[in-house]
Structure formats: C-alpha cells, structure tokens
Amino acid sequence: MDGVADRIFISHTGKDRAWAEWARWHLEKAGYATELDSVDWAPGTNFMEAMNTALRRDNPLLVLLSATYLNPERPNTDHWTTRLAQRRNDPDAKLIPLRVENVDLHDGLWAPIVIPSLFDLDPDQAVVLLLDAVRQVIESAPATARSAVPPAFPGRTAPSAPADGPRPPGSMPAVWNLPRRNPGFTGRDDMLNRLHDTLSNGRPVAVQALHGMGGVGKTQLALEYGHRFAGEYDLVWWIPSEQPELIGDHLAALAEKLRLVPAGTATPDAVEALRDHLRQSGRWLLLFDNVEAREDLSPWLPVGPGHLLITSRNPNWIGIADAVDVNVFARSESVELLRTHLPRITDHDADLLAEALGDLPLAVGQAVDLLAETSTPVKDYLDDLAVHTAELMGEGRPPVGYPVPLAATVALTADRLCATDPAAGHLLYLCARFGPEPIPADLFTARPDLLPEPLGTIAGKPMAFRRIEAQLGRYGLARLTDTGLILHRLVQAVLRDTDPDPAGHRDTAERLLVAARPDDGTHPQWWTRWSVLLPHILAADPATTDSHSLRDTTNSAVWHLIARGDAGTALPLAEHLRHSWSRRYGPDDQATLSISEILANIHNELGNYQKAHDLSQDSLARERRLHGDDHPRTLTAATNLANDLYRLGNFEQARALDEDTLTRRRRTLGDDHRDTLASAGNLADDLRRLGEHERAWRLDEDALARRQRILGDDHPDTLMSASNLAVDLRQLGQHERARQLDEDTLTRRQRILGDDHPHTLRSANNLAIDLRQLGQHERARQLSEDALTRRQRILGDDHPDTRRSAHDLANTLDALGRPNEAEELRKRFGRRL
C-alpha cells in the first residue's frame, strides 16, 4: 500500500484533531498507510485545493463525524457534501464513516446506513472497532506494522495505560488539577492546533506565552488546550500566577501530589525536587495563568522534555517563551457563538452585534447572557450600548470562565496603571479619545507641549515614550504595533465613560489632532497621512465639538476624500456634519458653510448636479452677506456655483460668473495664486463649450506654464491644466500634439493617482478620442472599454461620466466597422447618452 491512491485519507474538522491523530497512529501501527492534513501536507499548502483533490481520488476515506463536521455553516460544506454523497452511493467508493461524538444522523446524507461510534468505549474496544471498520472496506489487511509515538484516545476518561504502550484514548492523567472545561467554548480550532504543533515540534524546551488584552479569552484558550489534548500527557497542572509570591507554593503542592516530598516540606526544597523530577520526565504540561511579567515567572520555570503554557496580558516574553498574540474572535466565530446561544437571532443582527462588540469574546459572552436572560431586541441593545457602554458592560454576571465583567476588568486595570505610572495613565485616557485603529506615536511626540505632565516631559524623549506605550501593552489595555497603539473600541468606550478628567482629555486630544493636520488635503503626498488621522478625527466626535479648529481640520479631512476620488465615502459623513453643525451653530457658521460647500462638490462628483447647484447658490448668498464680494470665501463659493451651472449646461451664466471671479482674484490674490489659476481653468472650460477655442487655449496654456513653474509637473493641479490644454489642441485640429500631451498626462495620473481615480479615467477617455481621430481605432477601443468598465464599477451606469465613456466607445466601434456592437451599446445606454 505505497501508492497515494491506497492511503487512507482521514477527513475531520480542526476541533476533532485529537481523534484524527489517534486514528492515524493506530492505523499506521496496524500497517495501513494514511494521509492526514496536519501531518502530511507541507506548510503553505492550499487547504481547499488539497482537500478537493483528496476527495476526488478513489483512495479509502475515513470520515470522523461530529457535530462540527456536520455543521452546514462549515466552509465549503456544500462542495464536500456533494463529494461524500457521490462516494456514499458508490459501492466501490471505500468510504469509512465513524462517529466520534453523539450526533443525530437520522436525517441527511448518513441516515440510511449504520455508522459505528468510537466514543464512550473502552480504549481497546475503540481500537478494535476502528480496525474492523477499515478491514470491512479494505479487503487485504497489511502484513507489517509501523511504529509511532502513540497519541491518546480522545474519548471518555479511563485509567492510564502501561508505560510501554499507548495511553488509553481519552484517559486523563493521574496528576491533574485543571478547572472545569467551559462547555460553551467556541472557535479557535486553528489556533489550538497551531499551538499543539508548536509545542510538539520536538524542541528540548517548549514554552508558549499566550498574550493579549483582557477579555480575549487567553485563559479559556489555555484551559481548552489542556482538556482537548490531555490524553497526550501524564501530568497536567494549573498554576494561578497573578500573585507571583504564591507561584512557589503552587509548585510545592504539585511536588507533594507527585509524592516527591513529604507534606510540609519547605517550598524551595519542594520546588527543587519537582525540577529534578520534570527534568527527567516527559509528557507533562504546566499552565501558568495570568502572569504579569516574565521576571515574576523566570525563577520558577522548570526545564525538561515537557510543555509550558503561559497566559498573560504582557506581550514581552523575550528569553522566556515564544509569544503568541491572542486577538479577538474572527467574525465567523463571534457569529457562531451568538447563533449557538441565541437561536432566533438573524445573520444580519448577529453580524451587527459582533461588529458593535468588536468581536471581543468577553463582550460577546456578556451580550449573549443578557440577551438570553431579558429577550431584549438586538436593536435596543445596540442603542443602549452606544450610549451607556460602561454601564451595560458592567451589568450581570460575567460569562463562564471570566472572573468579572468587561467594565470591571478595564476599570480595575486602568486604576492600577494610573497608580503605578501616572504618565501612562494620561496616555491611556488620551488614546481612549481616538479611534480603534493604530494611533501614531508622533501624534504625541511632535507636540509634547500640548500634553499634561509628566507625560509631556516623557513624550520629548523617544525611548522614554516607547516605554510608556509598552506599559499599556503590559497591562493588556492596548496592543503595540509597528504603526502605533491599538485599543479595542469597547475598552475605549469604557474608559471614556469612566474618565476622571473627561473635559481635559478631550480638549488635549482635539488640540493634538489639529496640530497633526497635514498642510494640504488635495496633494497625493499627504493622502496617507490623512488616511491615518481620519478615523481618529471622527472618533473625537467633531459633530459635537466646540473647537472651531477641529471642525476646520475635519473639513480638510473630508476634502481629502474628494481629492483622492472617494466622494461616495465622503457623502454620508459630510451630510451628517452639515446637519449637526447647522443645528448646533447655525447655517452662517464658517465650519457649517465650509462643509456645505464641500457637500456641493461631493454631489458634483457623484453627478447630482441640481443638488450641488442649490447648495452652492445658498452658500454664495450667505458668504456675500457675511464677507462682501471680494472675500476669498465668497470667491470660492462663486467658483463652486459656476461649476454647477456649467454641469447643468448653463454655459453662458457659468462664463459670466467665472469671468467676474477671475478678475477679482487677479486683483486681490495675484496672477500666480492657486485660486486664480483655478478660475482661469474654469473660464477656459466655459469658453470651450461656447466655441471660443482660441481664447480657451491661451488661458490653459498660460495656466499650465504657471503651474509647472510653481507646483511642478506632477501636481494634480498641473495635470488638470495639461488635460484641459490637450482638449483645446484637439478642438483646434492639432490631434498629434493633443495625443502626446494626453498620453503623458495619463501616464503621470496613473502613477500618482492610481488607475481608478476619476481624473485618470478622464485622461484615458481623452486619449482614446485622440487615437480615434488619428485612426488608431483598436487602441482607442481598448482604452475606452477599460475606462467604461472601471466607471461602471466605481460610479454606476447612470453617472454622466459613465455615459460619456459609453458614447465614446460606441463611436469607436462604428469607426472599426462594428455597427451592430455600437448599436447594442447605444440601446443599453441610449436613455443615458
């Protein structure tokens, strides 16, 4: 049985890994060749492809059936069930199903056949049943046996086996003190199996430290590992370690349990005897729970061929253990837990709830308990959570396996941090005012003068500040990443609700954000910085702030979204801010007027020209009344209204307004000012539509030369002038010059703005028109088709730019002699052209 086709493939779920390894050992010992993913597939193997390949082969297939295996929500279940059904109905398929859990098989694929059960059997009976089931399918039994290190039977508890043979499957060690297993434990199968692989990789000392914030389930993960893989050990011992002075006593108790020393032996002597024993023994697992720091544990760690598992909030285990970051649930795990305990919850509500709780296991568990007890609708719970986070996260009993609710966990830990390190405490409460994304360190270190003492002094010293950040990680209140501290959203909400100085910390956070504001929202060089700051600006709740500077900074952040071509994202944000500020500060407030003008620009980008016009008309009237005709704000409002008139086809009205604005800007700002050059370009657009191509060309050529000199060749404003000038050249019949300029502009825009930016697609469309004029129809078609596809995906079929792309592509298809395709395109977009 050396060929791949003869190997018994063992199909199982991650949760049943111990069963799979037990079955593999006994089959290999009996001489059967096997294939098990966790053993035989190389790291990096595409699991789905390998599984599908294995199921398509006609080799024997051992299926270990459990509730998890039969769960219809399991990934790729439909496909695998189809494959298994094909084998099930094929008498020559060599299918070997066995139950490893008490699951109901009366319905579905497995209902018509008798399936033996491995669980709740004596160990020897289970082995006999396994081998008999295989022999009934595989007629010729192997002649020789293979050797392997025996895993344990994953079934019920049984006495230990002789030392020269495998332990009975499912037997618990004779020396064992693990707390009760959490029956509601959900998910984490991949992490548990990776942990098992790492601990079992044959190194002389295997030490893993599970670290993460409070509430992510580190203790529950360690406890589940101890129970799930207990059969592989002869000794499993749980050591509470939050009080380092008691660790020695717990180890001494283990030494007495092992009868290494008589009762009452001094702790140092008992621990030394235990060390000697473990150094010479194998198959032991010690679990140190809730260790605060590596220095608390290092004096007590034994050495030897056993396994050590540590849980801690502290991520620093250099020199002691391999650190394993335990993060929040995957969304699928949160939803699985919610649906398991709240059977009537919908998928949509489960997803909303998991999102609001940030997939934090403790918070999800608390929500399950409260919703199950009170039958509160999910919407009501979410509404209450948004307003009273600390109160809601502090109610009721904590879920099984957690000592206290989330609010108490956060509050107690924050109090300890503040008492130990006041500077770290200030940093913690400031971070609570920002978003649940990485908080850049330079937000604090660039302006230490804005920070309260002693944090301000420390922030001026880079290494000292890094140590303060590490304190937040050590206490499990934040995660340290290369891009900054990350606090979970619920931790932040609890801290805000319990902040001892809410007004002071909010004011400081707002001033830090204003100070960090980039110079320009439109230039691509600042877009990355704006993207980093935007979630923190929004978390500071600019809709309710009294800081005009923060509102102005927020407007610039929204404007950057438009500049980078993300008007769809900017729309609901701008609408919310305009509504809130209008109600709070009035429609004449400068920030309100600014966001109104920004909102008009967003509507223009999205093709909502009449909405943009109405907003701009109102803003211009207010700016004129407040500031007069020549004020820069008034002239900006006039420019916006002229753009709206242009897009609505009122070219003469747009020309008159743009001409007046250009004259005023030249007089008040000068010929080279950025706003003056923008007005010159707008007026050229109007003139071009009115047939005054020569004058439009002169304006655009002058604007391009000035922008190249002032801003450089690659600035988005320069590229706008270049694009406009190419249109003028085409209108004047200079098609080759237009093509060269459009080709260069497209290349620069692709490099600077990206392939999907509205300006890039405009250049692609313009170049396609040039190519068509020059008879290069095939290349024009390729460009037009690509631009149309991208605009449909980004803007939708009804956007004017999409319609223009469809119109240009239809013209190109006509030129290629493909009138039927052109007609089909016109039929599809006919009402839109």
C-alpha positions, -999 to +999 in steps of 0.1 A: +000+000+000+027+025-010+008+045-036-011+077-029-044+060-041-041+033-014-035+057+015-064+061+039-074+098+038-086+109+073-113+136+069-120+156+101-125+191+115-100+211+134-119+205+166-115+168+162-078+169+156-070+146+185-094+119+172-077+121+138-042+117+152-054+088+174-069+071+144-038+077+123-015+062+150-035+030+153-039+026+116-002+031+110+006+007+138-016-019+121+003-013+088-021+009+069-007+039+051-026+071+059-029+108+048-036+134+074-035+171+066-018+183+098+010+157+093+014+151+056+006+185+040+035+209+038+032+244+053+017+268+028-004+241+011-037+255-002-061+236+021-092+238-001-074+226-032-057+198-013-090+187+003-108+187-030-080+167-046-081+142-018-119+138-021-118+133-058-093+104-056-106+068-051-084+061-021-101+049+011-117+077+030-121+077+068-147+103+079-148+112+116-183+125+121-191+151+149-215+180+153-188+204+140-182+182+109-219+181+101-224+218+107-239+232+074-222+266+081-187+250+078-167+265+049-171+246+016-196+222+032-218+221+001-190+210-021-176+184+003-211+170+010-216+165-028-183+146-030-192+125+000-227+118-014-211+105-046-189+081-026-219+072-003-238+060-033-209+042-049-205+006-035-168+006-046-160+040-031-142+028+001-160+051+024-155+045+062-177+068+084-173+067+122-189+088+148-167+105+173-195+124+190-231+116+199-246+133+169-280+126+153-277+110+119-314+102+113-316+129+085-295+138+056-266+120+038-257+095+066-293+084+076-297+052+055-265+035+068-254+021+102-224+041+114-203+028+143-194+050+173-159+054+188-169+075+218-178+061+252-160+028+245-132+011+264-099+020+247-093-015+235-128-018+221-124+015+202-092+003+185-109-030+175-139-011+161-117+012+141-096-016+126-127-037+119-144-008+101-113-004+079-109-041+072-146-043+060-138-018+033-102-027+025-102-064+018-065-072+022-051-063+056-014-051+057+012-076+067+036-054+086+031-028+113+047+006+116+058+024+148+050+058+160+047+078+192+012+070+205-014+098+209-042+093+234-077+083+229-099+115+228-130+098+243-140+094+279-118+093+310-100+060+316-071+047+337-036+051+324-020+025+302+012+008+308+043+029+301+054+006+272+022+012+252-001+040+242-022+055+268-059+046+266-076+071+244-093+098+264-077+089+297-070+119+320-036+120+337-033+106+372-019+140+382-045+166+371-060+198+386-074+217+356-105+238+363-138+226+348-139+228+310-161+256+295-189+238+277-197+269+257-161+272+243-164+281+206-139+285+177-102+289+180-096+255+164-068+267+141-050+285+170-053+254+192-039+232+165-011+256+158-003+257+195-003+219+196+020+217+166+045+242+181+046+226+215+050+191+199+078+200+175+105+181+194+124+210+209+141+204+243+120+231+260+086+241+246+073+272+261+044+293+247+031+325+261-005+335+252-008+372+255-034+398+247-058+423+262-083+414+290-113+397+276-099+380+245-100+346+262-064+337+269-073+317+300-101+299+282-078+291+253-052+276+276-079+257+295-094+242+263-059+232+252-053+214+284-086+195+282-085+188+244-050+174+244-050+160+280-045+124+267-010+132+255+002+140+289+008+121+322+007+153+342-013+184+337-011+211+364-028+246+365-009+273+384-027+306+391+001+332+388-014+366+392+002+367+427+039+359+419+047+353+456+024+323+456+037+305+425+063+286+445+036+273+468+016+260+439+046+242+426+053+228+460+018+214+461+025+196+428+056+181+443+036+168+472+009+154+449+036+135+430+049+123+464+083+137+457+085+153+491+065+148+523+038+173+533+052+204+550+085+204+531+099+239+527+089+255+494+124+259+480+132+222+487+099+211+472+103+231+441+139+218+436+126+182+439+100+190+413+126+205+390+147+173+392+116+151+385+104+171+355+139+173+341+139+136+337+103+130+328+083+135+297+046+140+288+039+168+313+021+201+308+023+231+332-001+260+327+008+293+343-023+315+342-024+353+343+013+361+348+021+398+349+057+399+339+084+375+328+106+383+358+078+370+380+080+336+364+116+331+353+128+319+388+102+291+388+102+277+353+114+241+351+133+226+322+128+192+306+110+175+278+076+187+288+054+216+277+049+250+294+019+272+286+016+308+299-012+333+298-005+370+303-015+405+292+021+413+288+035+408+253+072+408+263+084+372+268+119+375+252+142+350+266+114+330+283+089+319+258+076+322+222+049+349+224+015+341+208-007+371+202-043+362+211-066+386+194-104+390+192-126+364+175-128+361+138-162+374+128-174+339+119-165+328+155-185+356+170-215+349+149-212+311+157-213+319+194-242+342+191-262+319+169-255+289+192-269+305+223-294+328+206-311+305+181-336+331+169-311+358+161-308+366+124-275+365+105-278+403+099-284+410+136-256+387+147-232+405+124-243+439+136-239+428+172-205+413+166-193+445+149-205+467+177-188+444+203-156+444+182-156+405+183-142+406+218-150+372+234-158+385+268-181+412+254-198+387+231-203+364+260-218+391+282-242+401+254-253+365+249-261+362+287-280+395+288-300+390+256-309+354+265-320+364+300-340+395+290-351+387+254-340+423+246-342+431+208-308+434+193-316+470+181-324+481+216-293+465+230-271+482+203-288+516+210-281+512+247-245+501+241-238+532+220-248+555+249-241+536+281-211+513+273-196+511+307-229+505+324-240+478+300-206+461+301-207+461+339-242+445+343-250+410+354-227+380+360-196+376+338-198+347+313-185+313+323-147+313+326-143+351+332-139+364+368-155+398+363-174+417+335-156+437+309-162+471+325-148+460+358-118+444+341-110+476+323-116+499+353-096+479+377-067+476+353-067+513+344-067+522+381-037+500+387-019+515+358-026+551+369-014+544+404+018+528+392+026+552+363+006+585+361+021+593+327+009+560+313-025+567+328-027+600+310-017+584+277-043+557+282-072+581+286-060+602+257-059+571+235-095+564+245-104+596+227-091+584+194-103+556+171-097+518+174-071+520+147-033+524+151-026+557+169+007+571+156+033+579+182+041+612+166+007+624+174+021+628+210+058+632+204+055+660+178+038+683+203+048+674+239+039+709+249+002+701+245+004+671+269-003+671+306+027+665+329+045+642+335+035+628+301+047+659+283+083+657+296+084+620+287+070+625+252+100+647+244+123+616+249+116+590+222+128+559+242+111+570+274+078+575+255+082+540+239+084+526+275+052+544+284+035+529+254+048+494+264+032+499+298-003+500+282+006+467+264+019+452+296-014+458+313-033+443+284-051+476+277-036+481+243-018+463+215+016+475+203+021+475+166+047+490+142+022+518+133+011+527+168-010+516+198-044+500+192-071+500+218-103+479+214-133+500+208-152+487+239-121+494+261-121+529+247-158+534+254-155+521+290-125+544+296-144+574+282-174+566+304-151+564+335-126+591+326-116+611+358-110+642+336-132+639+305-131+676+296-094+679+299-086+647+280-110+656+252-096+691+249-060+677+247-069+651+221-086+677+199-056+700+201-033+671+192-054+663+161-054+699+150-016+702+154-011+670+134-031+683+104-012+680+071-005+711+050-027+701+021-057+679+016-055+677-022-019+667-029-013+629-030+018+632-008-005+639+022-032+613+014-016+586+035-013+609+065-049+620+062-060+583+060-041+576+093-057+606+110-092+605+097-105+576+120-091+595+150-106+628+139-140+611+136-136+593+169-131+628+185-168+634+175-163+666+155-201+668+151-204+679+187-171+697+193-169+734+203-134+736+188-136+756+155-101+744+147-111+707+149-142+714+127-119+731+102-095+702+103-124+678+098-135+697+067-100+693+053-101+656+060-134+653+041-120+673+013-091+649+010-116+621+004-129+640-026-094+647-039-085+611-038-116+601-057-137+587-028-167+610-030-191+581-022-174+576+012-174+614+019-211+619+012-228+605+043-200+620+065-205+655+050-243+652+053-240+643+089-216+671+098-237+697+079-269+686+097-252+686+131-234+719+128-263+737+112-285+727+142-257+734+168-240+765+154-264+778+127-262+779+089-239+810+089-212+794+110-179+792+090-175+755+095-211+749+085-206+770+054-174+751+046-190+717+049-220+729+028-196+739+000-177+706+003-210+687+002-219+706-030-186+694-045-193+658-035-227+660-052-210+673-083-185+644-083-214+619-080-234+635-108-261+651-086-258+685-103-290+701-092-284+693-055-249+708-059-263+739-075-289+745-048-263+742-020-238+764-038-264+791-045-273+792-008-237+793+003-228+822-021-256+843-009-245+838+028-208+844+020-216+876+002-238+889+030-212+879+057-180+889+039-186+910+008-179+903-029-141+902-028-135+880+002-117+847-007-146+826+008-171+845-013-150+839-044-147+802-036-185+800-033-188+818-066-165+793-083-185+764-069-217+778-082-202+785-117-190+748-118-226+737-110-240+759-137-215+745-162-225+709-154-262+718-157-255+732-192-259+769-184-226+778-200-232+815-205-242+820-169-211+800-158-189+821-181-201+854-167-196+842-131-162+827-138-150+858-156-160+881-127-144+857-102-111+856-122-110+894-124-115+897-087-089+870-078-063+885-101-068+919-084-069+906-048-046+875-049-023+880-080-019+861-112+001+832-097-022+823-068-036+788-068-072+800-067-066+825-096-052+797-118-082+775-109-105+803-120-086+807-153-090+769-160-128+771-152-133+801-175-114+782-203-139+753-198-168+777-203-152+794-234-145+760-249-182+750-246-192+783-261-169+778-292-142+803-282-114+778-286-086+802-293-092+822-261-096+789-241-063+777-254-045+809-244-059+807-209-050+770-204-015+774-219-007+802-195-022+784-165-001+752-174+031+772-176+025+789-143+015+757-125+045+739-139+068+766-125+051+769-091+038+734-084+059+711-106+050+688-135+033+661-113+010+681-091-027+673-097-035+709-105-007+709-131-021+678-146-056+693-147-042+722-168-024+698-191-055+678-196-075+709-204-049+722-228-049+688-247-087+693-252-081+728-266-054+714-290-078+687-302-106+713-308-081+733-328-073+703-350-038+696-335-045+660-329-010+647-326+000+673-301-031+666-282-023+629-282+012+634-269+000+657-241-028+633-231-005+603-232+019+620-209-009+632-186-024+597-184+009+581-175+015+607-147-020+603-133-018+565-133+014+568-113+003+595-089-035+590-085-040+554-095-058+536-123-093+541-109-092+578-100-118+600-118-090+622-133-071+592-145-102+578-163-109+612-178-074+612-193-079+577-206-111+587-223-095+618-238-066+598-251-090+573-267-107+602-285-072+615-298-064+580-310-097+576-328-091+610-345-057+597-356-071+565-370-057+542-342-091+527-336-081+494-320-060+510-293-088+536-288-113+508-283-091+491-257-088+523-237-125+532-240-136+497-229-113+497-199-125+532-189-161+522-193-157+491-172-140+510-144-165+538-144-194+513-143-178+496-113-170+528-094-197+552-105-226+530-118-243+531-152-262+563-146-233+586-138-227+612-166-190+601-169-201+565-174-225+577-201-197+597-218-175+566-218-203+545-234-208+572-260-171+574-270-168+536-271-198+534-294-182+559-318-150+539-318-169+507-326-185+525-356-151+535-368-139+499-365-168+488-388-187+471-359-220+489-361-240+461-345-220+463-313-222+501-313-259+499-317-262+474-288-242+498-267-264+527-276-295+506-269-282+498-234-271+534-226-294+551-251-316+568-225-284+579-207-263+593-236 
